[in-house]
Amino acid sequence: MGLDHFAIPVPAPKFEETIKFLTTSLAFSNFKEITRPIPTVVGLGETAPYIWLSAVEGDEAEFKNVMKGMHIAFNATNGEQVRQFHEAALKAGGTCNGKPGIRFYHEKYYAALQNGTIIHDLGLIPPTQISPI
């Protein structure tokens, strides 16, 4: 059984900034806003929405604390996409949480990690059978 979609609450003042960060960081893969059924909810993806963001009221510091444990990893076709993501996320205002490289989880786990807006650990990894180069 695969995952169809997931939702992330975003502090209302960071809502548009978070959408821009994600769509800019992942634009090379055609990741974009797909639908906005109401002003405070947006569905993001390549061809259909699978990430839903909802603007909620609340303390931003509290949200950041809750989100520290969240890790989101997108699939990449190859190592070049990982490097493109890392560069684009930095330009979009993210902070490096791990440059593109092999991770200790697996000998072919090649990833780049970013902190952006409210998402603490956003990554891009190629399938384990693909070389990181």
DSSP file (Angstrom, degrees, kcal/mol; ACC not computed):
  #  RESIDUE AA STRUCTURE BP1 BP2  ACC     N-H-->O    O-->H-N    N-H-->O    O-->H-N    TCO  KAPPA ALPHA  PHI   PSI    X-CA   Y-CA   Z-CA
    1    1 A M              0   0    0      0, 0.0     2,-0.2     0, 0.0     0, 0.0   0.000 360.0 360.0 360.0 123.4    0.0    0.0    0.0
    2    2 A G        -     0   0    0      1,-0.1     2,-0.4     2,-0.0     0, 0.0  -0.469 360.0 -98.7 -94.0 166.9    1.5    3.3   -1.1
    3    3 A L        -     0   0    0     -2,-0.2     3,-0.1     1,-0.2    -1,-0.1  -0.710  29.6-172.7 -84.4 131.2    1.1    6.8    0.4
    4    4 A D        -     0   0    0     -2,-0.4     2,-0.3     1,-0.4    -1,-0.2   0.882  60.3 -35.0 -91.5 -47.0   -1.4    9.0   -1.5
    5    5 A H        -     0   0    0      2,-0.0    -1,-0.4    46,-0.0     2,-0.3  -0.980  48.7-150.9-165.2 167.5   -0.9   12.3    0.2
    6    6 A F  E     -a   51   0A   0     44,-2.0    46,-2.7    -2,-0.3     2,-0.4  -0.982  13.7-134.3-147.3 159.1   -0.1   14.0    3.5
    7    7 A A  E     -a   52   0A   0     -2,-0.3    46,-0.2    44,-0.2    36,-0.0  -0.899  10.7-164.6-118.8 143.2   -0.9   17.4    5.1
    8    8 A I  E     -a   53   0A   0     44,-2.9    46,-2.0    -2,-0.4     2,-0.3  -0.989  17.6-136.2-126.6 122.6    1.3   19.8    6.9
    9    9 A P  E     -a   54   0A   0      0, 0.0    46,-0.2     0, 0.0    44,-0.0  -0.615  24.7-167.5 -75.4 138.3    0.0   22.6    9.1
   10   10 A V  E     -a   55   0A   0     44,-3.0    46,-2.7    -2,-0.3     5,-0.1  -0.989  30.1-104.0-128.2 133.5    1.9   25.8    8.5
   11   11 A P  E >>  -a   56   0A   0      0, 0.0     3,-2.3     0, 0.0     4,-0.6  -0.352  36.4-121.3 -55.0 132.6    1.8   29.0   10.6
   12   12 A A  G >4 S+     0   0    0     44,-2.6     3,-1.2     1,-0.3     4,-0.4   0.837 111.0  55.0 -48.3 -43.1   -0.4   31.5    8.7
   13   13 A P  G 34 S+     0   0    0      0, 0.0    -1,-0.3     0, 0.0     4,-0.2   0.732 113.6  42.8 -65.9 -18.3    2.4   34.1    8.5
   14   14 A K  G <> S+     0   0    0     -3,-2.3     4,-2.5     1,-0.1     5,-0.2   0.362  87.0  99.5-103.6   2.3    4.7   31.5    6.9
   15   15 A F  H <X S+     0   0    0     -3,-1.2     4,-2.1    -4,-0.6     5,-0.2   0.951  87.1  36.6 -59.4 -58.6    2.1   30.0    4.5
   16   16 A E  H  > S+     0   0    0     -4,-0.4     4,-2.5     1,-0.2    -1,-0.2   0.880 117.0  54.2 -64.5 -37.8    3.0   31.8    1.2
   17   17 A E  H  > S+     0   0    0     -4,-0.2     4,-2.4     2,-0.2    -1,-0.2   0.885 108.5  49.3 -62.8 -39.3    6.7   31.7    2.1
   18   18 A T  H  X S+     0   0    0     -4,-2.5     4,-2.4     2,-0.2     5,-0.2   0.904 110.4  50.2 -67.6 -42.2    6.6   27.9    2.6
   19   19 A I  H  X S+     0   0    0     -4,-2.1     4,-2.7    -5,-0.2     5,-0.3   0.940 112.7  47.2 -59.8 -46.9    4.8   27.4   -0.7
   20   20 A K  H  X S+     0   0    0     -4,-2.5     4,-2.4     1,-0.2     5,-0.3   0.909 110.8  51.8 -62.9 -42.7    7.4   29.5   -2.5
   21   21 A F  H  X S+     0   0    0     -4,-2.4     4,-2.6     2,-0.2     5,-0.2   0.941 114.1  42.7 -59.5 -48.5   10.3   27.7   -0.9
   22   22 A L  H  X S+     0   0    0     -4,-2.4     4,-1.8     1,-0.2    -2,-0.2   0.933 116.7  45.5 -66.2 -46.3    9.0   24.3   -1.9
   23   23 A T  H  < S+     0   0    0     -4,-2.7     4,-0.2    -5,-0.2    -1,-0.2   0.855 117.2  45.2 -69.0 -32.9    8.0   25.2   -5.4
   24   24 A T  H >< S+     0   0    0     -4,-2.4     3,-0.9    -5,-0.3     4,-0.3   0.925 113.5  48.8 -72.9 -45.5   11.2   27.0   -6.0
   25   25 A S  H 3< S+     0   0    0     -4,-2.6    64,-0.3    -5,-0.3     3,-0.2   0.820 123.2  32.6 -63.8 -31.7   13.5   24.3   -4.5
   26   26 A L  T ><>S+     0   0    0     -4,-1.8     3,-1.7    -5,-0.2     5,-1.5   0.211  82.5 111.7-112.4  13.8   11.8   21.6   -6.5
   27   27 A A  G X 5 +     0   0    0     -3,-0.9     3,-2.3     1,-0.3    -1,-0.1   0.824  68.2  67.9 -58.6 -33.7   10.9   23.5   -9.7
   28   28 A F  G 3 5S+     0   0    0     -4,-0.3    -1,-0.3     1,-0.3    -2,-0.1   0.742 101.4  49.0 -60.2 -21.8   13.4   21.4  -11.7
   29   29 A S  G < 5S-     0   0    0     -3,-1.7    -1,-0.3     2,-0.1    -2,-0.2   0.265 122.5-106.0-100.6  11.4   11.2   18.4  -11.2
   30   30 A N  T < 5 +     0   0    0     -3,-2.3     2,-0.3     1,-0.3    -3,-0.2   0.705  63.9 161.3  71.0  21.6    8.0   20.3  -12.3
   31   31 A F      < +     0   0    0     -5,-1.5     2,-0.3    -8,-0.1    -1,-0.3  -0.601  16.3 142.9 -73.1 129.7    6.8   20.5   -8.6
   32   32 A K  E     -B   45   0A   0     13,-3.0    13,-2.2    -2,-0.3     2,-0.4  -0.938  57.4 -69.1-157.2 173.2    4.2   23.2   -8.4
   33   33 A E  E     +B   44   0A   0     -2,-0.3    11,-0.2    11,-0.2     3,-0.1  -0.658  43.8 176.7 -72.7 126.9    1.0   24.4   -6.9
   34   34 A I  E     -     0   0A   0      9,-3.1     2,-0.3    -2,-0.4    10,-0.2   0.820  59.8  -2.0 -99.7 -44.5   -1.8   22.2   -8.3
   35   35 A T  E     -B   43   0A   0      8,-1.6     8,-3.2     3,-0.0    -1,-0.4  -0.995  40.6-167.4-151.5 151.8   -4.9   23.5   -6.5
   36   36 A R  E     +     0   0A   0     -2,-0.3     6,-0.2     6,-0.2    -3,-0.0  -0.704  12.3 177.6-139.1  83.4   -6.0   26.0   -3.9
   37   37 A P  E    S+     0   0A   0      0, 0.0     5,-0.1     0, 0.0    -1,-0.1   0.816  77.1   8.8 -62.8 -31.2   -9.5   25.0   -2.9
   38   38 A I  E >  S-B   41   0A   0      3,-0.7     3,-1.9    -3,-0.1    -3,-0.0  -0.944  90.1-101.0-140.0 161.2   -9.7   27.8   -0.3
   39   39 A P  T 3  S+     0   0    0      0, 0.0     3,-0.0     0, 0.0    -1,-0.0   0.732 119.5  47.7 -58.0 -23.7   -7.2   30.6    0.4
   40   40 A T  T 3  S+     0   0    0     14,-0.1    15,-2.8    15,-0.1     2,-0.4   0.273 105.3  63.8-104.0  11.6   -5.7   28.8    3.4
   41   41 A V  E <   +BC  38  54A   0     -3,-1.9    -3,-0.7    13,-0.2     2,-0.4  -0.999  57.6 178.2-136.7 132.8   -5.2   25.3    1.8
   42   42 A V  E     - C   0  53A   0     11,-2.4    11,-2.6    -2,-0.4     2,-0.5  -0.997  18.0-148.1-136.8 140.5   -2.9   24.4   -1.1
   43   43 A G  E     -BC  35  52A   0     -8,-3.2    -9,-3.1    -2,-0.4    -8,-1.6  -0.931  20.7-169.7-107.6 128.6   -2.2   21.1   -2.8
   44   44 A L  E     +BC  33  51A   0      7,-3.3     6,-2.8    -2,-0.5     7,-2.1  -0.864  25.8 104.1-119.6 149.5    1.3   20.7   -4.3
   45   45 A G  E     -B   32   0A   0    -13,-2.2   -13,-3.0    -2,-0.3    -2,-0.0  -0.974  69.5 -85.9 171.3-166.4    2.9   18.1   -6.6
   46   46 A E  S    S-     0   0    0      2,-0.5    -1,-0.1    -2,-0.3   -13,-0.0   0.885 113.3 -11.4 -93.0 -53.9    4.0   17.4  -10.1
   47   47 A T  S    S+     0   0    0      1,-0.4    -2,-0.1    -3,-0.1   -16,-0.0   0.587 139.5  20.3-121.1 -22.7    0.8   16.3  -11.8
   48   48 A A  S    S-     0   0    0     -4,-0.0    -2,-0.5   -13,-0.0    -1,-0.4  -0.984  91.0 -95.2-144.2 149.9   -1.5   15.7   -8.8
   49   49 A P        +     0   0    0      0, 0.0    -4,-0.3     0, 0.0     3,-0.1  -0.488  47.7 153.5 -71.8 131.2   -1.4   17.1   -5.3
   50   50 A Y        +     0   0    0     -6,-2.8   -44,-2.0    -2,-0.3     2,-0.5   0.433  65.0  60.0-129.5 -11.8    0.3   14.8   -2.7
   51   51 A I  E     -aC   6  44A   0     -7,-2.1    -7,-3.3   -46,-0.2     2,-0.5  -0.986  67.7-169.1-115.5 124.9    1.5   17.5   -0.3
   52   52 A W  E     -aC   7  43A   0    -46,-2.7   -44,-2.9    -2,-0.5     2,-0.4  -0.957   2.3-165.1-114.5 128.3   -1.2   19.6    1.3
   53   53 A L  E     -aC   8  42A   0    -11,-2.6   -11,-2.4    -2,-0.5     2,-0.4  -0.912   3.5-168.8-108.9 138.5   -0.3   22.7    3.3
   54   54 A S  E     -aC   9  41A   0    -46,-2.0   -44,-3.0    -2,-0.4     2,-0.4  -0.994  20.2-130.1-129.8 130.3   -2.9   24.4    5.5
   55   55 A A  E     +a   10   0A   0    -15,-2.8     2,-0.3    -2,-0.4   -15,-0.1  -0.620  34.4 177.1 -77.0 127.1   -2.4   27.8    7.1
   56   56 A V  E     -a   11   0A   0    -46,-2.7   -44,-2.6    -2,-0.4     2,-0.3  -0.950  29.9-115.7-131.5 151.9   -3.2   27.7   10.8
   57   57 A E        +     0   0    0     -2,-0.3     2,-0.3   -46,-0.2     0, 0.0  -0.606  61.0  99.7 -82.5 146.5   -3.0   30.2   13.6
   58   58 A G  S    S-     0   0    0     -2,-0.3     2,-0.5     4,-0.0   -46,-0.1  -0.897  74.6 -49.0 158.5 174.9   -0.6   29.6   16.4
   59   59 A D     >  -     0   0    0     -2,-0.3     4,-1.9     1,-0.1     3,-0.2  -0.603  39.8-149.2 -76.5 121.4    2.8   30.3   17.8
   60   60 A E  H  > S+     0   0    0     -2,-0.5     4,-2.5     1,-0.2     5,-0.2   0.873  96.9  54.3 -61.0 -39.2    5.5   30.0   15.2
   61   61 A A  H  > S+     0   0    0      1,-0.2     4,-2.0     2,-0.2    -1,-0.2   0.887 107.3  51.4 -63.0 -38.2    8.1   28.9   17.8
   62   62 A E  H  > S+     0   0    0     -3,-0.2     4,-2.1     2,-0.2    -1,-0.2   0.910 109.6  49.8 -64.9 -42.4    5.8   26.1   18.9
   63   63 A F  H  X S+     0   0    0     -4,-1.9     4,-2.9     1,-0.2    -2,-0.2   0.926 109.2  51.4 -61.3 -45.6    5.4   25.0   15.2
   64   64 A K  H  X S+     0   0    0     -4,-2.5     4,-0.9     1,-0.2    -1,-0.2   0.896 109.4  51.0 -59.9 -39.5    9.2   25.0   14.7
   65   65 A N  H >< S+     0   0    0     -4,-2.0     3,-0.5     1,-0.2     4,-0.3   0.918 112.9  44.8 -64.4 -43.8    9.6   22.8   17.8
   66   66 A V  H >< S+     0   0    0     -4,-2.1     3,-1.0     1,-0.2    -2,-0.2   0.898 111.9  53.1 -65.0 -41.2    7.0   20.3   16.6
   67   67 A M  H >< S+     0   0    0     -4,-2.9     3,-2.1     1,-0.2    53,-0.6   0.612  83.5  88.0 -74.2 -12.0    8.4   20.3   13.0
   68   68 A K  T << S+     0   0    0     -4,-0.9    -1,-0.2    -3,-0.5    -2,-0.1   0.826  89.5  50.1 -55.5 -31.5   12.0   19.5   14.2
   69   69 A G  T <  S+     0   0    0     -3,-1.0     2,-0.4    -4,-0.3    -1,-0.3   0.511  89.4 104.0 -86.0  -4.0   11.2   15.8   14.1
   70   70 A M    <   -     0   0    0     -3,-2.1    51,-0.7    -4,-0.1     2,-0.4  -0.633  44.4-180.0 -85.7 133.4    9.7   16.0   10.6
   71   71 A H  E     -d  121   0B   0     -2,-0.4     2,-0.5    49,-0.1    51,-0.2  -0.995   3.8-173.7-130.2 125.9   11.8   14.6    7.7
   72   72 A I  E     -d  122   0B   0     49,-2.3    51,-3.5    -2,-0.4     2,-0.5  -0.985   3.5-173.5-120.6 125.8   10.5   14.7    4.1
   73   73 A A  E     -d  123   0B   0     -2,-0.5     2,-0.3    49,-0.2    51,-0.2  -0.979   6.8-158.7-124.0 123.9   12.5   13.0    1.4
   74   74 A F  E     -d  124   0B   0     49,-2.7    51,-2.8    -2,-0.5     2,-0.2  -0.673  26.8-108.5 -93.2 151.3   11.6   13.3   -2.3
   75   75 A N  E     -d  125   0B   0     -2,-0.3     2,-0.3    49,-0.2    -1,-0.1  -0.561  32.2-162.3 -77.3 144.1   12.8   10.7   -4.9
   76   76 A A        -     0   0    0     49,-2.3     3,-0.1    -2,-0.2     4,-0.0  -0.901  21.5-140.0-121.4 155.0   15.5   11.8   -7.4
   77   77 A T  S    S-     0   0    0     -2,-0.3     2,-0.3     1,-0.2    -1,-0.1   0.819  81.8 -13.5 -80.5 -32.7   16.4   10.2  -10.7
   78   78 A N  S  > S-     0   0    0     48,-0.1     4,-1.2    54,-0.1     3,-0.5  -0.933  77.1 -85.8-158.5 175.8   20.1   10.7  -10.2
   79   79 A G  H  > S+     0   0    0     52,-0.7     4,-2.2    -2,-0.3     5,-0.2   0.806 117.9  64.5 -63.2 -31.2   22.8   12.6   -8.1
   80   80 A E  H  > S+     0   0    0      1,-0.2     4,-2.6     2,-0.2    -1,-0.2   0.894 100.1  52.0 -61.8 -39.5   22.6   15.6  -10.4
   81   81 A Q  H  > S+     0   0    0     -3,-0.5     4,-2.7     2,-0.2    -1,-0.2   0.884 106.8  53.6 -63.8 -36.8   19.0   16.2   -9.3
   82   82 A V  H  X S+     0   0    0     -4,-1.2     4,-2.3     2,-0.2    -2,-0.2   0.932 111.2  45.7 -61.0 -45.2   20.1   16.0   -5.7
   83   83 A R  H  X S+     0   0    0     -4,-2.2     4,-2.3     2,-0.2    -2,-0.2   0.887 111.9  51.6 -67.1 -38.3   22.7   18.7   -6.4
   84   84 A Q  H  X S+     0   0    0     -4,-2.6     4,-2.7     2,-0.2     5,-0.2   0.925 110.4  49.2 -62.6 -44.4   20.1   20.9   -8.3
   85   85 A F  H  X S+     0   0    0     -4,-2.7     4,-2.9     2,-0.2     5,-0.2   0.934 110.3  50.6 -58.6 -47.7   17.7   20.6   -5.4
   86   86 A H  H  X S+     0   0    0     -4,-2.3     4,-1.9     1,-0.2    -2,-0.2   0.929 113.6  44.3 -59.5 -47.4   20.4   21.6   -2.9
   87   87 A E  H  X S+     0   0    0     -4,-2.3     4,-2.1     1,-0.2    -1,-0.2   0.918 115.2  47.7 -63.8 -45.1   21.5   24.7   -4.9
   88   88 A A  H  X S+     0   0    0     -4,-2.7     4,-1.7   -63,-0.2    -2,-0.2   0.888 110.2  52.3 -66.0 -38.6   17.9   25.8   -5.6
   89   89 A A  H  <>S+     0   0    0     -4,-2.9     5,-3.0   -64,-0.3    -1,-0.2   0.888 109.0  49.9 -66.1 -38.3   16.9   25.4   -2.0
   90   90 A L  H ><5S+     0   0    0     -4,-1.9     3,-1.4    -5,-0.2    -1,-0.2   0.927 111.2  48.8 -63.5 -43.9   19.8   27.6   -0.8
   91   91 A K  H 3<5S+     0   0    0     -4,-2.1    -1,-0.2     1,-0.3    -2,-0.2   0.802 106.8  57.6 -64.9 -28.5   18.8   30.2   -3.4
   92   92 A A  T 3<5S-     0   0    0     -4,-1.7    -1,-0.3    -5,-0.2    -2,-0.2   0.429 130.6 -91.9 -83.0   0.8   15.2   30.0   -2.1
   93   93 A G  T < 5S+     0   0    0     -3,-1.4    -3,-0.2     1,-0.3    24,-0.2   0.486  80.2 138.4 105.1   3.6   16.3   30.9    1.4
   94   94 A G      < -     0   0    0     -5,-3.0     2,-0.4    -6,-0.2    -1,-0.3  -0.292  46.6-129.7 -74.5 165.9   16.9   27.4    2.9
   95   95 A T  E     -E  115   0B   0     20,-3.0    20,-2.7    -2,-0.0     2,-0.2  -0.945  28.3-102.4-117.9 142.7   19.8   26.6    5.1
   96   96 A C  E     +E  114   0B   0     -2,-0.4    18,-0.2    18,-0.2     3,-0.1  -0.393  37.3 170.4 -66.2 129.6   22.1   23.6    4.5
   97   97 A N  S    S-     0   0    0     16,-2.7    17,-0.2     1,-0.3    -1,-0.1   0.033  79.9  -7.5-122.6  21.6   21.4   20.7    6.8
   98   98 A G  S    S-     0   0    0     15,-0.5    15,-2.8    14,-0.0    -1,-0.3  -0.055  73.8-125.5 147.7 107.7   23.7   18.4    4.9
   99   99 A K        -     0   0    0     13,-0.2    12,-0.2     1,-0.2   -16,-0.1  -0.192  53.6 -71.5 -63.3 160.5   25.5   19.0    1.6
  100  100 A P  S    S+     0   0    0      0, 0.0     2,-0.3     0, 0.0    12,-0.2  -0.320  87.7 105.8 -54.6 129.5   24.9   16.5   -1.3
  101  101 A G  E    S-G  111   0C   0     10,-1.8    10,-2.7    -3,-0.1     2,-0.2  -0.966  72.0 -56.0 173.4 173.2   26.8   13.3   -0.3
  102  102 A I  E     -G  110   0C   0     -2,-0.3     2,-0.3     8,-0.3     8,-0.3  -0.494  49.5-149.4 -70.4 136.5   26.6    9.7    0.9
  103  103 A R    >   -     0   0    0      6,-3.2     3,-0.9     3,-0.4     6,-0.4  -0.715  22.2-116.6-105.7 160.5   24.8    9.2    4.2
  104  104 A F  T 3  S+     0   0    0     -2,-0.3     3,-0.1     1,-0.2    -1,-0.1   0.589  99.7  82.3 -73.5 -10.7   25.6    6.6    6.8
  105  105 A Y  T 3  S-     0   0    0      1,-0.2     2,-0.3     4,-0.1    -1,-0.2   0.849 111.1  -7.8 -63.6 -34.3   22.2    4.9    6.4
  106  106 A H    X   -     0   0    0     -3,-0.9     3,-1.8     3,-0.2    -3,-0.4  -0.974  69.9-111.3-161.9 149.2   23.2    2.9    3.4
  107  107 A E  T 3  S+     0   0    0     -2,-0.3    -2,-0.0     1,-0.3    -3,-0.0   0.717 120.4  37.5 -63.0 -21.0   26.3    2.9    1.1
  108  108 A K  T 3  S+     0   0    0     -6,-0.1     2,-1.4    23,-0.1    -1,-0.3   0.157  81.4 120.7-114.8  18.0   24.3    4.3   -1.8
  109  109 A Y    <   +     0   0    0     -3,-1.8    -6,-3.2    -6,-0.4     2,-0.6  -0.687  38.8 174.9 -84.4  94.1   22.1    6.7    0.2
  110  110 A Y  E     +G  102   0C   0     -2,-1.4     2,-0.3    16,-0.3    -8,-0.3  -0.901  12.6 151.7-105.1 121.3   23.1    9.9   -1.5
  111  111 A A  E     -G  101   0C   0    -10,-2.7   -10,-1.8    -2,-0.6     2,-0.4  -0.936  39.1-145.7-147.4 164.3   21.2   12.9   -0.3
  112  112 A A  E     - F   0 124B   0     12,-0.8    12,-1.1    -2,-0.3     2,-0.4  -0.992  22.7-156.2-130.0 139.5   21.1   16.7    0.3
  113  113 A L  E     - F   0 123B   0    -15,-2.8   -16,-2.7    -2,-0.4   -15,-0.5  -0.933  10.3-175.6-123.1 142.7   19.2   18.1    3.3
  114  114 A Q  E     -EF  96 122B   0      8,-2.3     8,-2.9    -2,-0.4     2,-0.5  -0.960  20.6-146.3-134.4 148.9   17.7   21.5    3.8
  115  115 A N  E     +E   95   0B   0    -20,-2.7   -20,-3.0    -2,-0.3     2,-0.4  -0.978  32.2 169.1-108.9 129.1   16.0   23.5    6.5
  116  116 A G  E >   - F   0 119B   0      3,-2.5     3,-2.2    -2,-0.5   -22,-0.1  -1.000  51.8 -44.7-144.9 142.4   13.4   25.9    5.1
  117  117 A T  T 3  S-     0   0    0     -2,-0.4  -102,-0.1     1,-0.3   -99,-0.0  -0.121 125.6 -20.7  39.2-103.4   10.7   28.0    6.5
  118  118 A I  T 3  S+     0   0    0   -104,-0.1     2,-0.6  -107,-0.0    -1,-0.3   0.536 115.0  97.9-108.3  -8.0    9.0   25.6    8.9
  119  119 A I  E <   - F   0 116B   0     -3,-2.2    -3,-2.5     1,-0.2     3,-0.3  -0.721  54.3-166.2 -86.0 120.2   10.2   22.3    7.5
  120  120 A H  E    S+     0   0B   0    -53,-0.6     2,-0.4    -2,-0.6    -1,-0.2   0.864  73.4  21.2 -76.4 -37.6   13.3   21.2    9.5
  121  121 A D  E     +d   71   0B   0    -51,-0.7   -49,-2.3   -54,-0.3     2,-0.5  -0.779  65.6 168.8-143.2  91.8   14.7   18.4    7.3
  122  122 A L  E     +dF  72 114B   0     -8,-2.9    -8,-2.3    -2,-0.4     2,-0.3  -0.904  16.7 174.3-106.6 127.0   13.8   18.3    3.6
  123  123 A G  E     -dF  73 113B   0    -51,-3.5   -49,-2.7    -2,-0.5     2,-0.4  -0.837  28.0-149.6-132.8 168.1   15.8   16.0    1.4
  124  124 A L  E     +dF  74 112B   0    -12,-1.1   -12,-0.8    -2,-0.3   -49,-0.2  -0.988  22.2 176.0-137.4 125.9   16.1   14.5   -2.0
  125  125 A I  E     -d   75   0B   0    -51,-2.8   -49,-2.3    -2,-0.4   -14,-0.2  -0.990  24.7-132.7-133.6 138.8   17.5   11.0   -2.6
  126  126 A P        -     0   0    0      0, 0.0   -16,-0.3     0, 0.0   -49,-0.2  -0.513  49.8 -80.5 -78.7 159.0   17.9    8.8   -5.7
  127  127 A P    >   -     0   0    0      0, 0.0     3,-2.3     0, 0.0   -17,-0.1  -0.255  45.7-111.1 -55.2 148.6   16.7    5.2   -5.5
  128  128 A T  T 3  S+     0   0    0      1,-0.3   -22,-0.0    -3,-0.1     0, 0.0   0.742 115.7  58.8 -59.1 -24.3   19.3    3.0   -3.7
  129  129 A Q  T 3  S+     0   0    0      2,-0.1     2,-0.4     0, 0.0    -1,-0.3   0.560  90.2  88.0 -83.7  -4.9   20.2    1.2   -6.9
  130  130 A I  S <  S-     0   0    0     -3,-2.3   -52,-0.1   -22,-0.1   -53,-0.0  -0.778  83.1-117.7 -96.8 135.5   21.2    4.4   -8.7
  131  131 A S        -     0   0    0     -2,-0.4   -52,-0.7     1,-0.1    -2,-0.1  -0.417  17.4-131.3 -66.0 141.3   24.7    5.7   -8.5
  132  132 A P              0   0    0      0, 0.0    -1,-0.1     0, 0.0   -50,-0.1   0.602 360.0 360.0 -70.9  -9.7   25.0    9.1   -6.8
  133  133 A I              0   0    0    -54,-0.1   -55,-0.0   -55,-0.1    -2,-0.0   0.455 360.0 360.0 -90.0 360.0   27.3   10.4   -9.6
